[in-house]
Structures are given as structure tokens and as C-alpha cells.
Amino acid sequence: MKTGSARTIWRALGLGLITVLSASSLLSGCVGYATYPPVQGAYGAPNNPNAPPVDELMALSLKWVTDRYPIRSGTPTVAGDPQFAVNLPRGVRKSTYERTAAALGDKALPLTPENATKLPIYHVAEIRVRGRVAKVDVLRPAQELGARPDGQPVYQCITLHIEGGFQQWRVIRFQAWEPGVVAVPEYYYVPVVEWPDRERAEELRSQSIEERAPSEPEMQPADEPSEE
């Protein structure tokens, strides 16, 4: 399959990501507790960014921030729209990463070592879900503030307050922080394979099960009575 065709397919799938996932959340009642990046000791907070509602909230939040704080100039364009990259939390698998970027249109690309130094980057810094409410921190490049003394971009954190759960997730309010209040997260490039770390994959899968039943003790055959 040609690269252009593959990109078109991902874009078509991505454009419907928010609506489809919202509908599935409505039907299944997908609510719960999640914190990402994981907080040690957080009760009931699964650390899987690929599962609902975390994957849906990443796409929704990036769409909201990039629409309201777009890149203005200084970057390659696609159909007149400046390109940018998105940096998602560690543990996001390849297909989730690509669908999330595709949901933002052709101008958005998953973060790679090649585009990290060429494109402005939007970062998903933290996701917190508590039942039917969520908060997501997205760092956006504040081009209007110029560059830092070291030449790096100035980033501003936008905290989105989101409600949903049994209904479609929607942003109800936001808070724009002073630049520098929230640290820029580490770069996590889109994996080149679906599961780059098999041990991590097994850990994420196991966290989808709330509680594993204790295993049955293995029964050992009784010793034959000895003849005297």
C-alpha cells in the first residue's frame, strides 16, 4: 500500500475517532478512574493510555487546543495549514498514536526523531479521570511569546476540564497557566512496531482486569502407603 493511501485511511479512521469512541462510551458506560502518567499508589487508576476513556480524551483535548491555539507560521504547510507534531504519553502503542494524530487532520504528525527538531510540538502532559469528570493538561507552543534564551520554544499549559462518562465527553471549561508552570514532558516517539516492549504490553493488558482470582493450589498425589 502506498504511503499516501495509508495516510488517507488513517485520516478517515481518525476523523471519526472522537465520535465513535464517545458513542461506545455511551453504550458501555465506560467510566472509572485513570491517571496518566501513572501515580504510584493511586488506587484504582489503570496505567493504560490505549484504553477508553484515556485514548478518547487525548484526541478530544488535542483537537480542542490545536483549534483554539493554532500554529501561525514558521513551519511547513499542508493545504495552507501549518504542520505540527504531537507528543503522547509513554506506553501509547503505534496504532493509537497514529489514530490520535490522524484525528487532527493531515497537518498533525506523530512525533518522530526526524520531525522533533523541525516542527512545533503539542504535548499531552497529564490525564486524570475520576468517574464522569476528567482533566487533561496539554502544553502548546506559545509562538507569540518568542523563544527562550536557549532558543527553545516557550510552552504554556492548558488544563481542560471535561465531563462525560455515560454521555459524550465535552470540554466545559479551561485554565491557561503562566508559561513554565508545568514542565515539558519527555519525548516519546511513535513506536515503529505495535508493541515495542512485550513486557510492558503484558503489564498493560493485565491492568484491564480489576482483580485476579487467586490460583488454585496444585494438588499433589498422596504417597502410596508403604507395605510393612
C-alpha positions in Angstrom: 0.0 0.0 0.0 1.3 3.4 -0.9 2.2 5.9 1.9 -0.4 8.4 0.7 -3.1 5.7 0.6 -2.3 4.6 4.1 -2.3 8.1 5.4 -5.7 8.7 3.8 -7.1 5.6 5.5 -5.7 6.6 8.9 -7.2 10.1 8.4 -10.6 8.7 7.6 -10.4 6.5 10.7 -9.0 9.3 12.8 -11.7 11.8 11.9 -14.3 9.6 13.4 -12.3 8.6 16.4 -13.8 11.1 18.9 -17.4 10.4 17.8 -17.0 6.6 17.6 -15.3 6.3 21.0 -17.8 8.7 22.6 -20.6 6.5 21.3 -19.0 3.4 22.6 -18.5 5.0 25.9 -22.2 5.9 26.0 -23.3 2.4 25.2 -20.9 0.6 27.6 -20.9 3.2 30.3 -17.2 3.5 30.2 -16.3 5.4 33.4 -13.8 4.8 36.0 -10.5 6.0 37.4 -7.3 6.6 35.4 -4.2 8.7 35.9 -1.5 9.0 33.3 1.4 9.3 33.6 0.8 6.8 36.4 0.9 8.0 40.1 2.4 5.4 42.4 -0.2 4.3 44.9 -3.2 5.8 43.1 -6.0 3.4 43.9 -7.9 2.0 41.0 -6.0 4.1 38.4 -5.1 1.9 35.5 -1.9 2.8 33.6 -3.1 2.0 30.1 -3.2 5.0 27.8 -4.6 2.9 24.9 -7.9 2.0 26.5 -11.1 4.1 26.9 -11.6 6.7 28.0 -7.9 7.8 28.0 -7.4 7.4 24.3 -10.6 9.3 23.5 -9.6 12.1 25.9 -6.2 12.6 24.3 -7.8 13.1 20.8 -10.5 15.4 22.2 -8.1 17.5 24.1 -5.6 17.9 21.3 -8.3 18.8 18.9 -9.6 21.5 21.3 -6.2 23.1 22.0 -4.9 23.0 18.4 -8.1 24.5 17.1 -8.0 27.4 19.5 -4.2 27.9 19.7 -3.1 27.1 16.2 0.4 27.3 14.8 0.7 30.6 12.9 3.9 30.4 10.9 7.5 29.2 10.6 6.7 25.6 9.7 5.9 23.6 6.5 2.3 23.6 5.5 -0.3 21.1 4.2 -3.1 22.7 2.1 -2.2 26.0 3.7 -2.3 24.7 7.2 1.0 24.8 9.2 2.2 21.3 10.3 2.9 20.3 13.8 3.7 17.2 15.8 2.0 15.6 18.8 3.8 14.0 21.7 1.8 11.4 23.6 2.5 9.7 26.9 4.9 6.8 27.1 3.1 3.5 26.6 0.9 4.6 23.8 1.1 1.9 21.1 1.7 2.6 17.4 -1.9 2.3 16.2 -3.3 4.6 19.0 -0.6 7.2 18.3 -1.4 7.2 14.6 -5.1 7.4 15.0 -4.8 10.2 17.5 -2.7 12.3 15.1 -5.0 11.5 12.2 -8.0 12.7 14.1 -6.5 16.2 13.9 -6.1 16.2 10.1 -3.2 16.0 7.7 -1.4 18.9 9.4 -0.8 16.7 12.5 2.0 14.1 12.7 3.1 11.7 15.4 6.3 12.7 17.0 9.4 11.1 15.4 13.2 11.8 15.8 13.1 13.3 12.3 10.3 15.9 12.9 11.1 16.7 16.6 13.6 19.4 15.6 11.6 20.7 12.6 8.0 21.0 13.7 6.2 22.7 16.6 5.0 20.2 19.2 1.9 19.9 21.3 2.4 17.7 24.3 -0.2 15.7 26.3 1.4 16.1 29.8 -1.2 14.5 32.1 -4.6 12.8 32.1 -6.8 12.4 35.2 -10.1 10.6 35.1 -12.4 10.3 38.1 -15.8 8.8 37.1 -17.6 11.1 34.7 -15.1 14.0 35.0 -11.6 14.4 33.7 -8.7 16.9 33.5 -6.2 16.9 30.7 -3.0 19.0 30.6 -1.9 19.9 27.1 1.2 22.0 26.5 1.1 24.2 23.4 4.0 26.2 21.8 3.3 29.8 22.6 4.8 31.3 19.4 3.5 34.8 20.3 5.9 34.9 23.3 9.0 34.2 21.1 11.7 31.8 22.1 13.6 31.2 25.4 17.2 32.4 25.8 18.4 28.9 24.8 16.4 29.1 21.6 13.8 26.5 22.7 10.1 27.3 22.4 8.1 28.8 25.2 5.3 26.4 26.3 2.0 27.2 28.0 -0.1 24.6 29.8 -3.8 24.5 29.0 -5.8 22.4 31.5 -9.1 21.2 30.2 -12.0 20.3 32.5 -14.0 17.6 30.7 -17.3 15.9 31.6 -18.8 12.8 30.1 -18.7 9.2 31.1 -22.2 7.9 30.3 -22.6 10.9 27.9 -20.3 12.2 25.2 -17.1 13.7 26.6 -17.1 17.5 26.2 -14.9 20.4 27.4 -16.8 22.5 29.9 -14.1 25.0 30.9 -10.3 25.5 30.7 -7.5 27.1 32.5 -4.4 28.7 30.9 -1.4 28.7 33.1 1.6 31.0 33.1 4.4 29.7 30.8 6.8 27.4 32.7 4.4 26.3 35.4 4.1 22.8 34.0 7.2 21.1 32.8 7.5 19.9 29.2 7.2 16.1 29.3 9.8 13.7 27.9 9.7 13.0 24.2 8.0 9.7 23.4 8.3 9.0 19.7 5.7 6.9 17.9 6.8 3.3 18.1 8.0 1.6 14.9 6.1 -1.6 15.9 2.7 -2.0 17.6 4.1 -3.2 20.9 7.7 -2.1 21.3 8.1 -3.7 24.8 6.4 -7.0 25.2 6.8 -7.0 29.0 5.1 -3.6 29.2 2.4 -4.8 26.9 1.6 -7.7 29.2 1.6 -5.3 32.1 -0.9 -3.0 30.4 -3.2 -5.9 29.4 -3.2 -7.3 33.0 -4.3 -3.9 34.4 -7.6 -4.1 32.5 -8.6 -6.9 34.9 -9.7 -5.4 38.2 -8.7 -8.3 40.3 -7.3 -11.7 39.5 -8.7 -14.6 41.4 -6.2 -16.5 43.5 -4.9 -19.5 41.8 -5.9 -22.9 43.0 -3.2 -24.8 44.8 -1.7 -27.6 42.8 -2.9 -30.9 44.1 -0.1 -33.4 44.6 -0.9 -37.1 44.6 -0.7 -38.8 48.0 2.1 -41.1 48.6 1.3 -44.8 48.3 1.2 -46.4 51.8 4.3 -48.5 52.3 3.9 -52.2 53.0 5.5 -53.3 56.2 
